[in-house]
Amino acid sequence: MAIDWRRFVELVQANQRFVLTSHIRPDCDALGSELGMAGVLEALGKEVWIVNGQETPPNLAFIDPERRIKTIGAEVQVEDLKSLDVLMVLDTSAWAQLGPMGDVLRTTDAHKIVLDHHQSEDDLGAELFKNVEAEATGRLVVEAAEQLGVALTAEMANPLFAALATDTGWFRFPSARAGTYRVGAKLIEAGANPPHIYGELYERDSLGRVRLRGEVLTRITLEHDGRLGYTYVLNDDFARLDALPSDTEDLINLVLGVAGTEVAVIFIELASGGLKVSFRSRCALDCSQLSQQFGGGGHKAAAGATIQGTLDEVRDQVLDAVRAAMP
């Protein structure tokens, strides 16, 4: 899917005040894309604010050393965002993922733009600039910089490399192609520091996260001759293990790491009620189509949804759908 970069450039050039936002439970692609895009826009003399519906998880705070990313209702109030020209949503096209920033999107008179690479989408009343074949939204920000004639700096390149690397599983997912490595090389040439980024992401685990990982491992259940694996996290686990909800990021890959597993599911109880359910596939099963049955979305190989109900209710409902979809 080709992006109409001419129209994107036209909108950027015609406006001055931008607010960037992304999804709740932000990951490196969300945060890195916001920070990279902010740098690109500021290089053009634009005024830029980054405001999300939830705060940056502590384990990802390294990506934003200047603490530029603010949280609506905390450092920034809704009324503070009235005098803007463009509200740009990055790395999501779903109302449910915007959290409190969804209300801002619904009520703003600003022009609305979505820059995203996910297959599923809602009608956000925005101009869409999407490429579902892109491995990360960070990749699209790099392309935007090229189209706008902005040279990448180290301040842009580091968060954008984190976005690219994490959304490709550190370049091990099938979405990582030759062009992915070329973009990575370009970011390194601009000043990205992969060893530092990797160290911050994977060599700074809290004791609570390590303990939570152990719980998730002991709860793995396999069926379908080991082709389907699933596990869960209880809301009580966080206090008991001194872990954080953000520590669940990527734990589903522990299930997919079991030899012979082709489909993985993790159920995570939410303090607000219901469960966050994540799907991973390395077979013909389409996670995006599966998650859409439950109001979610994502990619063919990775998707998720938030579902109301108890763990037992949601687990039975979801696993029945997974079994029916298994090739």
C-alpha positions in Angstrom: 0.0 0.0 0.0 1.7 3.2 -1.2 1.4 6.3 1.0 0.5 9.6 -0.7 3.6 11.4 0.5 2.9 14.4 -1.6 -0.3 15.0 0.4 1.5 14.4 3.7 4.2 16.9 2.8 1.5 19.4 1.8 -0.2 19.1 5.2 3.0 19.5 7.1 4.1 22.5 5.2 0.7 24.2 5.5 0.5 24.0 9.3 2.6 25.1 12.3 1.3 23.6 15.6 1.3 19.8 15.9 0.3 17.4 18.7 1.5 13.8 18.3 -0.1 10.9 20.1 -0.2 7.1 20.0 -1.7 4.1 21.7 -2.1 3.3 25.4 0.3 0.8 26.8 2.9 2.4 24.5 5.8 0.3 23.1 9.0 1.4 21.5 7.4 1.7 18.0 4.8 4.1 19.4 7.2 6.2 21.5 10.1 6.1 19.0 7.9 7.1 16.2 6.5 10.1 18.2 10.0 11.2 19.2 11.4 10.8 15.7 8.5 12.6 14.1 8.8 15.4 16.6 12.4 15.9 15.7 11.6 15.9 12.0 8.8 18.5 12.4 11.0 20.7 14.7 13.7 20.6 12.1 11.2 22.4 9.8 10.5 25.0 12.5 7.2 23.5 13.6 5.8 23.7 17.2 5.4 20.1 18.5 3.9 18.5 21.6 3.8 14.8 22.3 0.8 13.8 24.5 -0.3 10.2 25.2 -3.2 8.7 27.0 -1.0 6.8 29.4 2.5 7.5 30.8 5.6 6.0 29.4 6.4 2.6 31.1 9.5 2.9 33.4 11.4 0.3 31.5 11.1 2.3 28.3 11.8 5.8 29.8 15.4 5.6 28.4 14.0 6.3 25.0 12.9 9.8 26.1 15.9 11.2 28.0 14.5 14.8 27.9 11.1 13.6 29.1 9.3 15.2 26.2 6.4 12.8 26.2 3.5 14.1 28.4 0.4 12.4 29.7 -3.1 13.8 29.2 -4.8 14.6 32.5 -1.4 14.9 34.3 1.2 17.3 32.8 -1.2 18.4 30.0 -5.0 19.1 30.2 -7.5 18.8 27.4 -7.9 22.6 27.3 -4.2 23.0 26.7 -4.6 21.3 23.3 -7.2 23.6 21.8 -4.9 25.9 19.8 -3.4 23.3 17.5 -3.4 22.9 13.7 -2.8 19.1 13.4 -3.4 16.2 15.6 -1.2 13.3 14.3 -1.9 9.7 15.5 1.0 7.3 15.1 1.1 3.5 15.3 -2.6 2.9 15.7 -5.8 3.3 13.9 -8.1 2.2 16.7 -10.3 4.2 19.0 -10.0 1.7 21.8 -6.2 2.1 21.8 -6.2 5.9 22.2 -7.6 5.9 25.7 -8.2 9.5 27.0 -6.7 10.9 23.9 -9.6 9.6 22.0 -11.8 12.3 23.5 -9.3 14.9 22.2 -9.5 13.4 18.7 -13.3 13.4 18.7 -13.6 17.0 19.8 -10.7 18.8 18.2 -11.2 21.2 15.3 -7.6 20.5 14.2 -6.7 18.5 11.0 -6.4 14.8 11.9 -3.7 12.6 10.4 -2.9 8.9 11.0 0.5 7.4 10.2 0.3 3.7 10.8 1.3 0.2 9.6 -1.4 -1.9 11.2 -3.9 -3.8 9.1 -7.0 -3.2 11.2 -8.5 0.3 11.5 -11.5 2.3 12.7 -12.9 5.4 11.2 -11.1 8.1 13.2 -12.2 10.9 11.0 -8.7 11.4 9.9 -6.6 11.4 6.7 -4.9 8.0 6.6 -1.3 7.5 5.6 -0.8 3.8 6.0 1.4 1.1 4.7 0.5 -2.3 6.2 3.6 -3.8 4.6 5.9 -1.6 6.6 7.6 -3.5 9.5 7.2 -0.6 11.9 5.7 2.9 12.0 9.2 4.1 12.8 10.1 3.0 9.3 7.4 5.3 8.0 8.8 8.2 10.0 12.2 7.7 8.3 10.4 7.8 4.9 8.6 11.0 6.0 11.9 12.6 6.9 13.2 11.8 3.4 10.1 13.2 1.7 10.3 16.4 3.8 14.0 16.8 3.1 15.0 16.5 6.7 18.4 15.0 7.6 18.3 12.5 10.5 20.1 13.4 13.7 21.2 11.1 16.5 18.3 12.4 18.6 15.9 11.2 15.9 17.8 8.1 15.0 18.0 6.4 18.4 14.3 6.3 19.1 13.6 5.3 15.5 16.1 2.5 15.6 14.4 1.3 18.8 11.1 1.4 17.0 12.4 -0.6 14.0 14.3 -3.1 16.1 11.6 -4.0 18.6 8.7 -4.3 16.1 10.8 -6.8 14.1 11.8 -8.7 17.2 15.3 -7.3 16.9 15.3 -8.2 13.2 14.3 -11.9 13.7 10.6 -11.7 12.6 9.7 -12.5 8.9 8.8 -8.8 8.5 12.5 -7.9 8.6 13.6 -7.9 5.0 16.6 -6.5 3.1 15.1 -3.0 3.2 14.7 -3.2 6.9 18.5 -3.6 7.4 19.1 -0.7 5.0 16.9 1.5 7.1 18.7 0.3 10.2 22.0 1.1 8.6 20.8 4.6 7.7 19.8 5.1 11.3 23.2 3.9 12.6 24.9 6.2 10.2 22.8 9.1 11.6 24.0 8.3 15.2 21.8 5.5 16.5 23.6 3.3 19.1 22.2 -0.3 18.9 24.3 -1.7 21.8 23.0 1.0 24.2 19.4 0.5 23.0 19.6 -3.3 23.4 21.2 -3.0 26.8 18.5 -0.7 28.0 15.7 -2.9 26.7 17.0 -6.4 27.6 19.7 -6.1 30.2 18.0 -3.9 32.8 15.2 -6.2 34.0 13.9 -5.5 37.5 13.8 -8.5 39.9 10.0 -8.2 39.7 10.0 -8.7 35.9 12.3 -11.7 36.2 10.0 -13.3 38.8 6.9 -12.5 36.6 8.7 -14.2 33.7 9.1 -17.3 35.9 5.4 -17.3 36.7 4.4 -17.0 33.0 6.8 -19.9 32.2 5.3 -22.2 34.8 1.8 -21.5 33.6 2.3 -22.4 29.9 -0.1 -25.0 28.7 0.3 -26.8 25.4 -2.3 -28.6 23.2 -2.9 -29.5 19.6 0.3 -31.7 19.8 2.2 -28.7 21.1 1.2 -26.4 18.3 -0.9 -24.1 20.5 0.5 -22.7 23.7 -1.0 -20.3 26.1 -0.4 -18.7 29.5 -1.7 -16.0 31.8 -0.9 -13.2 34.2 -3.2 -12.4 37.2 -3.7 -8.8 38.4 -2.6 -9.9 41.9 0.8 -11.1 40.4 2.1 -7.5 40.1 1.9 -6.6 43.8 2.9 -10.1 44.9 6.0 -10.2 42.7 6.8 -6.4 42.8 6.3 -6.2 39.1 4.6 -3.7 36.8 1.9 -4.1 34.2 4.5 -2.9 31.6 6.6 -5.9 32.5 4.3 -8.1 30.5 5.6 -6.7 27.3 7.0 -9.5 25.1 6.3 -12.2 27.6 4.1 -13.9 25.0 7.3 -14.7 23.0 8.3 -17.1 25.9 5.4 -19.3 24.8 6.2 -19.0 21.1 9.8 -20.0 22.0 8.7 -23.5 23.0 9.8 -25.9 20.3 6.9 -26.9 18.0 4.6 -24.0 19.1 3.0 -22.3 16.1 0.4 -20.2 17.9 0.7 -18.5 21.2 -1.8 -16.6 23.4 -1.3 -14.8 26.7 -4.2 -13.5 28.9 -3.4 -10.6 31.2 -5.8 -9.4 33.8 -6.3 -5.7 33.9 -6.8 -3.6 37.0 -9.6 -1.8 35.3 -11.4 -5.1 34.6 -11.4 -7.5 31.7 -8.3 -9.0 30.1 -5.7 -7.9 27.5 -5.3 -10.9 25.1 -2.3 -11.1 22.8 -1.9 -13.5 19.8 1.2 -14.6 18.0 1.4 -16.9 15.0 4.2 -18.4 12.9 1.8 -20.4 10.7 -1.1 -19.7 8.4 -3.4 -18.5 11.3 -4.1 -14.7 10.8 -3.9 -13.0 14.2 -5.4 -9.8 12.9 -8.6 -11.6 11.7 -8.7 -13.5 15.0 -8.4 -10.4 17.2 -11.0 -8.6 15.1 -13.6 -11.1 16.4 -13.0 -9.6 19.8 -12.9 -5.9 18.8 -9.1 -5.8 18.5 -6.6 -5.7 15.7 -3.0 -5.8 14.6 -1.0 -7.8 12.1 -1.2 -11.2 10.6 1.6 -12.5 12.9 0.9 -10.4 16.0 -2.3 -8.9 17.3 -4.3 -8.3 20.4 -7.7 -7.3 22.0 -9.1 -6.2 25.3 -12.0 -8.4 26.3 -14.4 -8.0 29.2 -15.1 -11.0 31.5 -13.4 -13.2 34.0 -10.2 -15.1 33.1 -12.1 -18.4 32.8 -14.8 -16.9 30.6 -12.4 -15.1 28.3 -9.9 -18.0 28.1 -12.7 -20.4 27.1 -14.1 -18.0 24.5 -10.8 -17.1 23.0 -9.3 -20.6 22.9 -12.4 -21.9 21.2 -11.9 -19.3 18.4 -8.2 -20.1 18.2 -8.8 -23.8 17.9 -11.4 -23.2 15.1 -8.9 -21.0 13.3 -5.9 -23.4 13.6 -4.8 -24.7 10.2 
